[in-house]
Amino acid sequence: METVLSGIRSTGHLHLGNYFGALRNYIKMQDEYNCFFFIADLHSLTTHPHPADFHAGVKTILCEYLASGLDPQKSAIFVQSDVPEVSELYVLLNMIAYKGELERTASFKEKVRKQEDNVNAGLLTYPVLMAADILIHRAHKVPVGKDQEQHLEMARVLARRFNNMYGTDVFPEPQAFNFGSDLVKVPGLDGSGKMGKSEGNGVYLIDDEKTIHKKVMKAVTDSGPTEPNSKMPDSIENIFTLLKIVSTPDTVAHFTEAYNNCSIRYGDLKKQLAADICKHTLPIRERIEEIYNDEAYLHNVAKRGRELARESASATLREVRAVVGFKSF
């Protein structure tokens, strides 16, 4: 059975991009693949979260994973820092990763621009840690959005480089898993492109109905089309992209026709979008609230996930250490 791995940082909450980009598909995958889903708390350290918020962030993502439908009896759901083998492989892979190629990654350039007063080494080697997450479980497939394709390519490069350097085939080259269609990119509400935690332009699974309606009604629009069948500006196209994700085809067709004949009312469009988002997210929110205070359940989920992840990771690391040449005296 092929292995699939995916992780989400432990800062903030899961949003529609996370859910429709991959989470809803993970439920289907659990019976067909050997699945590892982790909470990337080590990655979150690149932004220096306060210790008081650190564990709370991990707990939040764990609850949202479970509320979205991940089954701890079918998959390994674990916390990244609970698996020390990841950190050791990260060190080893850093020895074959080169400064120039890391500086050229789009994510590093973006982070340098956004947090110029905190350009730490973790930001530079972020793709290496991501590669370690993937390769430690010898994952064959990794569900990623378009923005993560470059990081996945780095994992393939490092797997290939390690295998060639040491004359081994210990690491398979992981491939993007897009559920049989184009990789999904869920847009933000501000018209700037991708929905993301750091952008502040998302609708979160924990949001209540009032919050969702307020956010959607503030979405960027224009004064409306003045010519029939005119091209949509990016901000309006983003709203329609969201509509296609959460609404029925006849709803999308209705508003598309209204746009094309210049009769569209953006207020009605946004109200419909908000209502359809709520149909998807409010049942998840209710489940999150049920799970959050069940400490015994969360403990058992994390414990089982840790044991499964460490069993897989330690087997890989034993091989890697032997190939590199580590021996005990």
HELIX and SHEET records of a PDB file:
HELIX    1   1 LEU A   16  ASN A   18  1                                   3    
HELIX    2   2 TYR A   19  LEU A   23  3                                   5    
HELIX    3   3 ARG A   24  MET A   29  1                                   6    
HELIX    4   4 ASP A   41  SER A   44  1                                   4    
HELIX    5   5 LEU A   45  THR A   47  5                                   3    
HELIX    6   6 PRO A   51  SER A   68  1                                  18    
HELIX    7   7 GLN A   80  ASP A   82  5                                   3    
HELIX    8   8 PRO A   84  ASN A   94  1                                  11    
HELIX    9   9 LYS A   99  GLU A  103  1                                   5    
HELIX   10  10 ALA A  106  LYS A  114  1                                   9    
HELIX   11  11 ALA A  121  LEU A  124  1                                   4    
HELIX   12  12 TYR A  126  LEU A  135  1                                  10    
HELIX   13  13 LYS A  146  GLN A  148  5                                   3    
HELIX   14  14 GLU A  149  TYR A  166  1                                  18    
HELIX   15  15 GLU A  209  MET A  217  1                                   9    
HELIX   16  16 ASP A  234  VAL A  246  1                                  13    
HELIX   17  17 PRO A  249  ASN A  260  1                                  12    
HELIX   18  18 TYR A  266  TYR A  292  1                                  27    
HELIX   19  19 GLU A  295  VAL A  324  1                                  30    
SHEET    1   A 3 THR A   3  ARG A   9  0                                        
SHEET    2   A 3 ASN A  34  ALA A  40  1                                        
SHEET    3   A 3 ALA A  76  VAL A  79  1                                        
SHEET    1   B 2 LYS A 141  VAL A 142  0                                        
SHEET    2   B 2 GLN A 175  ALA A 176  1                                        
END                                                                             
